[in-house]
Each structure stands twice: as structure tokens, then as C-alpha cells.
Amino acid sequence: MEGVDNIVSYLIVLLFLASFIMNFTDIPQRIQLQRYSSFVRRRLYQLEELEVDARRKAVSYMSSLGVSEPAKVLEGFVNNFFLIRPVELEPIDIIRRYKHLIRTRESSVRDYIRTVLGKVERSIQYSVETVLEVVSVIRLINKLVRHYLELGLKYNNWILVMQLAIQMPEIVELTKAYANSLNAFTSGIPIGDSVGPLVAKMLSKWGEPLREVVEGTDLYEVEIEGRRVYIIKASGPGSNVGWPGEALEKVIEEVGGSVDRIITVDAALKLESEESGEVAYGTGAAIGDIGPEKIAIERVASKYSIPLDAVVVKMSEMEALSPLSKKLYEAAVKAYEEVLRVIRDKVREGNRVVVVGVGNTVGVR
């Protein structure tokens, strides 16, 4: 019995020590820190591999276009051309300031690419620009992940590292989507975000544009069952989103606001509970813009009291960046039919309607 009593005493002491360690020291937090940081590091290796592969694809693509020293060109791009947001504490004219900064940066980027490429088709310039932007985004994601990991380790902040670890699966999937999008941009294949321009092209009966309204944005004009339909989309088939808001403003001002309806068509991020490829109809400007283009659409619609409709195709962020799947192509056909329904039901014969196909027009001429 004495031996049993000794064992029980030892167990009580061990339990007390374990309780003391768990409740009155930071050892559990240090264990958690090491556990979560190890998890993040493993995922960080994946991100680094994705960045290396993306760089290789970008260099290979530029080499095929005859660019000399493509690696140097790539490095020169990712280290420059950042955008500093305007002051938001003073909201007066913030959209105009945003627009000015975005256009200035775009102009600088395109001047850089023209210098590198020389005389090539504009669609190729657009695709090279997007390829470089994608590599730059992947690099930025890598830098941010490493920054927060090292910050958490520096201050022994296991909660910060834990939060990063929880988000890592989503971050890795998003980075993979960006990396996979390079295959589409370098090959001229439509992506999920191309459904808007694809619907616009279907409405134009696959015809040629009437003219370029603003740089990189085309206007088509067709008649659908007695209605005059103006169709706006980015100029293809290179990777380009154009300036749909500014183009819409110009077209509507040219006809003196005599438009019955504006219909925007775009990809939309789905909820996890929703099915990819769902087509939805609603009200408002369907455009994932930082501000200037969306507000341009809303302002011109408000100025002339034109009803503003939206037709969207639901998809995940990964699908939006990946080559267009059969399911999303079929959804684009459904969206096209929905736009036709809206035109028939809500626009009187003899009147005008403007349809804006929003999104990246890569692979959609």
C-alpha cells in the first residue's frame, strides 16, 4: 500500500507541476508559436516555388517575343510602378484624384513596356503588362506573408502567427490561381473574368467594332428586335479591361442621354454556399473597380435618370483567374439570354439600350 501511496503522491505532484506550467508560464504559448510558425514556413515554401515558376513563365514568354534580357526587364518592373493611394481623410474630389493616379501609373507602365517590346501589336503589349502585373502580385503576397511571420516571431506574438496560419490555405490557393492565370495570358485563352466581354461579343453577333471610344475600349452597334443596342467592351484579344465607365459616359453624352436602359454584365464572386455558374439579375453597376469607372457609370445613369441593370455570373476568385471552364462558358450563354430578355421586356421598340461587357477580354477579340 505504501508503494501505491507513493505513486499517487508522484502523480499529484506531476499534475500540480503541469498545471503550474500551463497556467503560470509562457511555455504553452511558445509551443503554439513554434507549431504555427512551422506550418506557415511550409506554406511559404510553396509560395516561393509558385513565384519562381511564375517568373520562369514570364521570362520565357518575353523571350519568345524577342525581348533582350527579359529577367532584367521583369526585375525592373516588380521593383517599380507602385501606386500610393490619395488622401482619403479629405473625400472631396477623391475619385478624380484616384483616376488621375491610376491613369498616370498605367501610362508609365505602358511606356516602359513599349520601350522593352518595340513595335508590336497593342494586344501583345496588354498581355505582357498583365503577365508582369501577375508576377508582381505573387511577389507582393510572398513579401507580406514573410513580413507578418517575422513580425510575429520578433515579438513572440503567437496570436498573430496563428491568424496567419489559419489564413495560409486561402492565401496559397489564391496565389496558385494567379500563377495558373499566366497560362491563359501567355496563350491568349479567356479566363473566368472574361464572361462579360464574351457576352458583349455574342450580342455584337461576333462582328467588328464600330470604333474605339476611349483607349482600349471598343463600341459596337447592332439592332436587336427593333431596338438600337450599343455594346461596350475592352479591346481584345489581349489581356485588357479597358475604361468602360468613361466609354459609357461618352456614348450616352453623344446621344444626348436618349437611352432607355444601361445593362452591365460581369463576373461576380460567389458565396461558398452558391454554385459556380449561377446567373443573377439585379440593379446597379456590375463592375469590380476601385472607384473611378464604377462611379462614372452611376453618375451618367443618375444624370439622365436611366435605369441601371446588372447581370452577373457567379464564380470563385480562383475561377475568375483561371482559364474559362465549360461550366462558365455555358453560364455566359445563359447571361447572354438573360440580357436579351431584359432588352425585350424593358426596352421599347425603336429605343436605345447600352450593354457594357465588363471584365478582362483576353482571348475575346
N, C-alpha and C positions, 0 to 999 in steps of 0.2 A: 504493500500500500504506500510505503514511503516513496518508492520509485515512481509510482503513478502521481503522487502529490508533487514530486519534483518536476515531472513533465508538464503538469498543469500549470505550475508556477512559471516555468520557462515560456510556455505558450502565452500566459498573461503578460509577461514582460515583453515578449516579441510583439504582441498586439498593441501594447502601450507605445512601444518604440515606433511601430508602423504608423499608429495614429498620430504620434507627435510629428513624425517626418511629413506625413500627408497634410497636416493642418498648420504646422508652425515653421516650415521651411519652404524654400522655393524650388526644392528638388523636383517635385511633380511638374512645375512649370518648365523647368529646364529640359525634362524628358519630353514634354509636349513640344517644346521649341525644336529639339533635335529631330523629333518624329516628323513634324510638319515641314521643316526646312529640307529634310531628306526627300520628302515627297515632291516639294517644289523643284528641287535641283534635278530630279529625274525628269520632270516635265520640261524643265528649262533646256535639258539636252535635246529633247525633241524639237523645241522651238528653234534652237541653234541649227539643227540639221535641216529644218524647213527653210531657214534663212539662207543657209549655204546652197541648198538646192534651188531656191528662187533666184539667187544671184547667178548661179550657173546658167539657168534658163534665160535670164535677161541678157547675160553676156553672149550666149550662143545666138539669141535672136538678133541682137545688134550686129554681131559678126556676119550673120547671113545677109544683112543689109549693107555690108561693106564699111561699117564704122571701124575706124582705126582706134586701137587701144580702148575697146569697149569697157573693160574693167575700170579704167581710169575715169571714163565718162560716167559710169554708174556711181562710183565713189564721189565724184564731183556733184552729182545730183542729190544723193541721200544726205550729204553734209550741208546742203544749202536749200534755199527756196521754202523755208518755213514761213508760217503766217502768224503774226501777232494780232490777237483779237483787238478790236477797238474798245474804247472805254464804254462800259455798259452802265455805269452809275448815272451817266447823263444820257437818257434814252433819245433825246431829240436828234433826228436825222441819222439814227444808228444804222438803219437799213441802207441808206445811201453810202455811209462810210464802209459798211461791210462789202457792198457791191464794188466800191472803188478798190478796196484792198484785194478782193478776190480777183478782179479783172487785172489789177497790176501784177499780182503773182502769176496768173495764167499767162499774161503777156511775156513775163520774164522767162517762164518755163519754156514757152514755145520758141522764143528767140534762141534759147540755149539748145533746144533740140534741132532747130533749123541749122544752126551753126555746125552741129555734130553730123547731121544727116546730109546736108547739102540739098540739092533739088530732087525731091521725091514726092510722090502723091501725098496729099494732105491727110488722107485716111491712114497712111502709114505713120505719119507724124503723130497723129492722135493715138495710135496703138502703142507706139514707143513711149509716149508720155504716160499712158496708163500703166505699162509694164514697169517703168521706173517708179511711179507712184506706189504700186503694189509692193515692190521690194522695200521702198522707204517705210511703208506702213508696217511690214513684217519686222523690220529692224527696230522701229519705234516700240512695238509690242515687246520685243525682247529686252530692250533697254529699260522699259517701265517695270517689267516683271523682276529683272535683276535689281533695279533700284529699290523696290519695296522689300525684296528678300534681304538685301544687305542692310537696309534701314532697320528691319525687324531684328536682325541678328546683332546689329550695332548696339541697340538699346535693350536687348533681351526682351523684346515685345512679342511674346508668343501669340498673343491675340491677333496682331497684325499679320504674322506669318500664317496663322490658322485661317484667317479670312482669305489670304492669297491662295492657300492650298485648296480651299473649298471652291474657289473660282477657276482654278487651273484647268479642269477638264473642259469648261466652256471656252476658255482662252485658247487652249490647244486646238479645239475644233474650229474656232473662228480663224485661227492662223492657217490651219490646213485648207480652209475654204479659200482664203486669199492666195495661198500657194498654188492650189489647183486651178484657180481662175487664170493663171498665166498661160495654161494650155489653150484656153479659149481665146485670150487676147493675142497670142502669138500665131494662132491658126485661123483667126477670123471666124470663130464659132459663136453663135448667140449664147448668152447666159440667161439665167432666170430673170434678171432685171431688164432683159430686152423685150419682155412681153408687151410693154406699152408701145414702143416703136413698131413691133411686129403687128399689133392690131391696127396701128395707123397705116402701115403698108398694105394690109389687107383691105382697108377701107378705100385706099387710093387705087385699088384694083391692080396693084403692083406696077403702077405707071411711074413715069419720071416726074420729078418735082417741077412745079411751075417756075419757082425762083428761090433764091436764098434770101430769107427775110433779114436775118442777122447772121453774123459769122457762125458757121457750123450748125445752122438751123434752117430747115427747108419748109417750103409751103407747097401743098398740093391742093388742087381744086377739082372736085368731081360733083356730079349730080346723082343723088340717091332718091329715087321715087319722088321726083319733083322738088326736092329740097337742095339748095346750094350748100355744099359741105366743104368748108376749109379745113385742111388737115395739116397739123404742125408736128414735125418730128426732127430729131437731130440728124445731121447729115451723116450717112453711112458710106461704106460698110466698116469704117474704122471704129475704134473704141472712143465714143463721143457721146456726151449728154446734151450738148448744145445749150441754148439760152431760151427755154420755152416760154418763160414769163415775159421777157422783153419782146419776143416774136409775137406772142398773143396780143400784147398791147398795141404793137404796130399794125397788125392786121385789123383789129377792131377799130382803131382810130381811122384807118384808111376808108372803112365803110361807114364812118360816122356813128358807130355804136349800133348800127342796124343789124343786130344779131339776136336770134330768139333764144339761143342756149349755148353754153360752153360745157363741153364734156371732157374731163381729164381721165386718162387711162394709165394706170401704173401698177407696179408690183407693190404689195403691202406685206409687212411682217405678220406672220400668223401667231396666234397663241398656241401653246403646246397642246391644248385641248382641241384645236382646229385641224382639219385635214388640209394638206397641201393641195393647191389647185382649186380651192373654193373661189368662186367668183361672187363678189358682193357689189351692190349698188347703193350709193349714198349721196350726200350733199357735201360740197366743199372742193378744195383744190387738192387732188391726189398727187402730191409731189414731196419727196423726201429731201427738201432743200434746206440749207442753213438759214434761209430767210428771204433774200432779195427776189428770187424767182417766184416763190410762193406768194409773197405779198403783192407782186406785180399782177399776178392772176387775180387775186382777191380785189385789188383796188380797181382794176378796169371793169370787173364784173359789177362791183358796187357803184361805180361811176355811172354806168348805163343801165343799172337795175336788171342785169342779165342773170337768169338762174344758172347756178354753177353746180353741175353734177359730177360724180366721181364713180368710176368703175374700176375695181381693183381685183387683182389675182393674189390670193393668199399663198405665202411661202415662207420658209425659214430663211434666216440670214445666210446660211450655208448654201441653200438652193439658189438664192439670189445671185451669189458669186460663182456658182458652178455652171458648167455647160448645160444648156436648156434640155430638160428631160422630156420624154414623150408625154408624160402626165401634164407637165406645164405647157407644152405646146397645145395639147387638147384644151387646156384651160384658156389659153389665148384665143382659141377658136370660139369658145363659149363667151368670152369677153367681147369679141367682135360681134357675135349675135346679140349680146345684151346692148351694145352701143346702137346697133341697127334698130332694136326695139325702142330704145329711148328716142331715137330720131323719128321713127314712125309715130309714136304715141304722143310726143311732146313738142314737136316742131311742125307747124302748119306748112302745107304745100306752098311753094313759091318763096318761102322764107329761108333765112341763113342760119347755119349752126357751125360752130368751130369745135373740132376734136383735137385734143393735144395728147400725143403719144409720148408719155414721159418715161425716161429711163435710158440705159446705155444701149446704143444702136449697133454695137459690134456684131458683124455678120448679117445685118439687115440693111440692105442697100436702099 
